[in-house]
Amino acid sequence: MDNVTDAFKNVFLAGVGALALGAEKSKELVDDLVAKGQITVEQGKDMTDSLVSRGAEATTRISDELLAARLRSMTKEQRDEYAAKVAQMAVSVTEEEAAKQAEVAEVEAIQEQQGEKAPTAEAVDAVETVKTVTEEEAPENPPTFHIC
């Protein structure tokens, strides 16, 4: 089962990498066309937005197809166990979002009392990310990744 999962993961990562590389090269081409005056800046932005959107759609489609293939390789019991695990993950994410919203509301209330501008949700996320990273112990030998 792990070999099947690893294979799906590798195919997915290769697809995402190819999409990212394609998007990067496409953006360079669009920027080059804008620089040469062959298209307007607005047309370049529209083309880039379209490419990014199509890339995101392709990534979602590939991800869904890989998930469907993974589910087909499982027994009914494994699928039920996986579905329960995903449901629990969804509950955890919902609880995390609610906690962040409560934290933002609390900070906004305090700052409103003090006459300060309230932080955005992104600012609170950034603070939480920094807290998480600084609270965790970094491994002595962090893993390295090589892209072939």
C-alpha positions as CSV (number, residue, x, y, z in Angstrom):
1,M,0.0,0.0,0.0
2,D,2.8,2.4,0.8
3,N,4.4,1.8,-2.6
4,V,1.1,2.7,-4.2
5,T,0.8,5.9,-2.1
6,D,4.4,6.8,-2.8
7,A,3.8,6.3,-6.6
8,F,0.7,8.6,-6.5
9,K,2.6,11.2,-4.5
10,N,5.6,11.1,-6.9
11,V,3.3,11.5,-9.9
12,F,1.4,14.3,-8.2
13,L,4.6,16.2,-7.3
14,A,6.0,15.7,-10.8
15,G,2.8,17.2,-12.3
16,V,2.8,20.1,-9.9
17,G,6.5,20.7,-10.7
18,A,5.8,20.6,-14.4
19,L,2.9,23.0,-14.0
20,A,5.0,25.4,-11.9
21,L,7.8,25.3,-14.4
22,G,5.4,25.8,-17.3
23,A,3.8,28.8,-15.5
24,E,7.2,30.3,-14.8
25,K,8.3,30.0,-18.4
26,S,4.9,31.3,-19.6
27,K,5.2,34.4,-17.3
28,E,8.8,35.0,-18.7
29,L,7.4,34.8,-22.2
30,V,4.6,37.2,-21.4
31,D,7.0,39.6,-19.7
32,D,9.3,39.5,-22.7
33,L,6.4,40.3,-25.1
34,V,5.4,43.2,-22.9
35,A,9.0,44.5,-22.9
36,K,9.2,44.3,-26.7
37,G,5.9,46.2,-27.0
38,Q,4.2,43.3,-28.8
39,I,1.4,43.2,-26.2
40,T,0.2,45.8,-23.7
41,V,0.9,45.5,-19.9
42,E,-2.9,44.9,-19.4
43,Q,-2.9,42.1,-22.0
44,G,0.1,40.6,-20.3
45,K,-1.6,40.7,-16.9
46,D,-4.7,39.1,-18.4
47,M,-2.6,36.4,-20.0
48,T,-0.7,35.7,-16.8
49,D,-3.9,35.6,-14.8
50,S,-5.4,33.2,-17.3
51,L,-2.3,30.9,-17.2
52,V,-2.3,30.9,-13.4
53,S,-6.0,30.1,-13.3
54,R,-5.7,27.2,-15.8
55,G,-2.7,25.9,-13.9
56,A,-4.7,25.9,-10.6
57,E,-7.5,24.1,-12.4
58,A,-5.2,21.5,-13.8
59,T,-3.5,21.0,-10.4
60,T,-7.0,20.4,-8.8
61,R,-8.0,18.0,-11.6
62,I,-4.8,16.0,-11.2
63,S,-5.1,15.9,-7.5
64,D,-8.7,14.7,-7.7
65,E,-7.7,12.0,-10.3
66,L,-4.9,10.8,-8.0
67,L,-7.2,10.7,-5.0
68,A,-9.8,8.7,-7.0
69,A,-7.0,6.3,-8.1
70,R,-5.8,5.9,-4.5
71,L,-9.4,5.2,-3.3
72,R,-9.9,2.6,-6.0
73,S,-6.8,0.8,-4.8
74,M,-8.2,0.5,-1.2
75,T,-10.5,-2.0,0.3
76,K,-13.9,-0.8,1.6
77,E,-12.5,-0.9,5.1
78,Q,-9.5,1.1,4.2
79,R,-11.7,3.7,2.4
80,D,-14.0,4.0,5.4
81,E,-10.9,4.5,7.7
82,Y,-9.5,7.1,5.3
83,A,-12.9,8.9,5.1
84,A,-13.0,9.0,8.9
85,K,-9.5,10.4,9.0
86,V,-10.3,13.1,6.4
87,A,-13.5,14.0,8.3
88,Q,-11.4,14.4,11.5
89,M,-9.0,16.6,9.6
90,A,-11.8,18.8,8.4
91,V,-13.1,19.2,11.9
92,S,-9.6,20.2,13.1
93,V,-9.2,22.8,10.3
94,T,-12.6,24.2,11.2
95,E,-11.6,24.5,14.8
96,E,-8.3,26.1,13.9
97,E,-10.1,28.7,11.7
98,A,-12.6,29.4,14.5
99,A,-9.8,29.9,17.0
100,K,-8.0,32.3,14.6
101,Q,-11.2,34.3,14.1
102,A,-11.7,34.5,17.8
103,E,-8.2,35.7,18.3
104,V,-8.6,38.3,15.6
105,A,-11.8,39.5,17.2
106,E,-10.1,39.7,20.6
107,V,-7.2,41.7,19.2
108,E,-9.5,44.0,17.3
109,A,-11.5,44.7,20.5
110,I,-8.4,45.5,22.4
111,Q,-7.0,47.7,19.7
112,E,-10.4,49.4,19.3
113,Q,-10.3,50.3,23.0
114,Q,-6.8,51.7,22.5
115,G,-7.7,53.5,19.3
116,E,-5.3,51.4,17.1
117,K,-5.8,49.8,13.7
118,A,-6.8,46.1,13.9
119,P,-4.5,43.5,12.3
120,T,-5.6,41.5,9.3
121,A,-6.2,37.8,9.5
122,E,-3.0,37.3,7.5
123,A,-1.1,39.1,10.2
124,V,-2.4,36.8,12.8
125,D,-1.6,33.8,10.6
126,A,2.0,35.1,10.3
127,V,2.3,35.5,14.0
128,E,1.0,32.0,14.6
129,T,3.4,30.6,12.0
130,V,6.4,32.3,13.7
131,K,5.2,31.0,17.1
132,T,4.9,27.4,15.7
133,V,8.3,27.5,14.1
134,T,10.1,29.0,17.1
135,E,8.4,26.6,19.6
136,E,9.3,23.5,17.7
137,E,12.8,22.1,18.0
138,A,14.7,22.1,14.7
139,P,16.3,18.7,13.9
140,E,20.0,18.5,14.2
141,N,20.3,17.2,10.6
142,P,17.3,18.6,8.6
143,P,16.4,16.6,5.6
144,T,17.5,17.8,2.2
145,F,15.7,17.4,-1.0
146,H,17.2,16.9,-4.4
147,I,15.2,17.6,-7.6
148,C,16.4,15.7,-10.6
